Amino acid sequence: MSHSIPFFATCPVCGQLQVQRAYTRRALVSLLENGRIIDAYCISCDVVWPVNAQERNLMTTAIAAGQPGASLASVANNSEQRATAD
């Protein structure tokens, strides 16, 4: 059974941190590795937005800390390069 990995993202409308529970660890790693958009949702404002580079970097660090491995090291490097390019 796959479990979602909770993370927080700041709603661009109300400015509140919103817990996100839509993604499994495998899905998050895949999205990060491939530079794909990770959507977040605010139930209060009923708005969806892509998480920003800083939030992506925090996710990468948290995932890498929980499960060491070469694949996750490459995620961290790729995420840093994308954030620098933004």
C-alpha positions in Angstrom: 0.0 0.0 0.0 1.3 3.4 -0.9 1.1 6.2 1.6 1.2 9.9 0.7 4.0 12.1 1.9 2.7 15.3 3.5 4.4 18.5 2.8 3.5 22.2 3.2 3.0 24.8 0.5 2.0 28.5 0.9 -1.2 29.5 -0.7 -0.6 32.4 -3.1 -4.1 33.8 -2.3 -4.4 33.7 1.5 -0.7 33.3 2.3 -1.4 30.4 4.7 0.6 27.2 4.8 -1.5 24.3 3.5 -0.6 20.7 4.1 -0.5 18.7 0.9 -1.2 14.9 0.9 -1.8 14.1 -2.7 1.5 12.5 -3.6 3.3 9.3 -2.7 7.1 9.3 -2.2 7.6 7.6 -5.5 5.4 10.2 -7.3 7.3 13.1 -5.7 10.7 11.7 -6.6 9.6 11.1 -10.2 8.2 14.7 -10.5 11.4 16.2 -9.0 13.8 14.0 -11.1 12.0 15.0 -14.3 11.5 18.7 -13.4 7.7 18.3 -13.7 5.2 20.6 -11.9 4.1 19.6 -8.4 0.7 21.1 -7.8 -0.6 22.2 -4.4 -4.2 23.0 -3.3 -5.8 25.3 -0.8 -9.1 24.1 0.4 -10.1 27.5 1.9 -9.5 29.4 -1.4 -10.2 26.5 -3.8 -7.1 27.3 -5.8 -4.4 25.1 -7.3 -0.8 26.4 -7.9 2.6 24.9 -8.7 4.9 24.8 -5.7 7.8 27.2 -6.0 11.6 26.4 -6.3 12.2 26.9 -2.6 9.4 24.4 -1.6 10.8 22.0 -4.2 14.2 22.2 -2.7 12.8 21.6 0.8 11.0 18.5 -0.5 14.1 17.2 -2.2 16.1 17.7 1.0 13.5 16.0 3.2 13.1 13.0 0.8 16.9 12.6 0.5 17.3 12.7 4.3 14.7 9.9 4.7 16.1 7.6 2.1 19.8 7.9 1.1 20.7 6.8 -2.4 22.3 7.8 -5.6 19.0 8.5 -7.3 18.0 11.0 -4.6 21.4 12.7 -4.8 20.8 13.3 -8.4 17.3 14.7 -7.6 19.0 17.2 -5.2 21.5 18.3 -7.8 18.9 18.7 -10.5 16.6 20.6 -8.3 19.4 23.0 -7.3 20.3 23.6 -10.9 16.7 24.3 -11.9 16.3 26.7 -8.9 19.4 28.6 -10.0 18.1 28.8 -13.5 14.8 30.2 -12.3 
